[in-house]
Amino acid sequence: MGHIVVDHISRAYRNRRRRNRVGDDPDLRYGDRILVLDDVSMEFQDGEMVCILGPSGCGKSTLLKIIAGFDRPSAGRVLIDDKEVARPGSDHIFVFQHNGLLPWMTVWENVGLGLRHMSDRDAKSERIMEFIEMVELENFEHHYPHQLSGGMQRRAELARALAVNPDILIMDEPFSGLDFLTHMKMREEVVNMHEFIGKTTIVVTHDIDDALIMGDRIVIMSGQPSIVKLDRQLDFARPRDFQKEPSLNQLRNEIFFMLGVPYAV
């Protein structure tokens, strides 16, 4: 199960900077309350992939951390399968923006990290290898993270996340720092894996094309204090092609404009 309800959540912080930085509100003083998320409500259906877009600093990552239980809202609540989220859970796996592999462990050991409870060694080994093969890292299972490319590290992280069979997969900028071709390959793999495993998946991204190609639904957040500006179902067949889908390309142009870019690039 992976049904999520974000119920009127707000999140505010206290300004702890002694001096304002370039771009900060000149009237902002030390100790002032900064509202990041403002009465945000949304729902994620079991098994759907939702991509969340918004300008830098609007609170997308904060929203993910609240959903995952790593942070608490100042107001409102998050429910997963009708239970309020109070802390991280083993059924809700978070793939962080930066590499989260343990450097002293091999790919095999990293993927098996969440399977330590399995007493049947043969079944455990079979499961680890299943997910290593799913992300096409066979023959690299005994390599350490520093011996892998950025794309291979990302694939190893996905294998580790999926091996524990989570109800919910939460990813914060999963393709950041990757070269163009690796980015395209990883995007295809995430879409294929989602169609195969059918888990509730939430992806924060800055890339409009990624969101439109991957998502069953797209959510666009405003700048701070952040609210939901758009929540749109994407009823387009896969694989998606902007050239062959005029309505998809039109939506792409609208989103560029909504995010402050007058034309799609």
Buried (B, 14 or more C-beta within 10 A) or exposed (E): EBBBBBBEBBBBEEBEEEEBEEEEEEEBEEEEEBBBBBBBEBBBEBBBBBBBBBBEEBBBBBBBBBBBBBBBBBEBBBBBEEEEBEEEBEBBBBBBBEBBBEEEBBBBBBBBBBBEEBEEEEEBBEBBBEBBEBBEBEEBBEBBBEEBEBBBBBBBBBBBBBBBBBBBBBBBBBBBBBEEEBBBBBBEBBBEBBEEBEBBBBBBBBBBBBBBBBBBBBBBBBBBBBBBBBBBEBEBEEEBEBEEBEEBBEBBBEBBEBBEEEEBE
